[in-house]
Amino acid sequence: MTNQQFRPNLLDLPISFFEYDHKRKAFANFPASITTLRRIALTNYYQPITEAINNEPDKTAQGELKKQLPATTPASLLRHRKKDTPFHE
């Protein structure tokens, strides 16, 4: 068995996430933190909230529970659109 070098992918790109501001009843304008999708997926920090959302039959109550989760905004820097450009560029 050989050791394969770790190859980053989309799960390892830094992302910002925004917390819900209960006073303004909207998500914040500035990110609360920067993390990766891999870190969010592998942690159990949000598991109780997501299980409560999945088990809640009422859509309004689900919406209120979802406000406890951070929001992520996908974005990318596209330098050009060549089909033959490797992902790492």
Secondary structure, DSSP 8 states (H G I E B T S, - for coil): ---------GGGSEEEEE-EETTTTEE-SS-SEEEEHHHHHH--TTHHHHHHHHH---HHHHHHHHTTS-EE----------TT--TT-
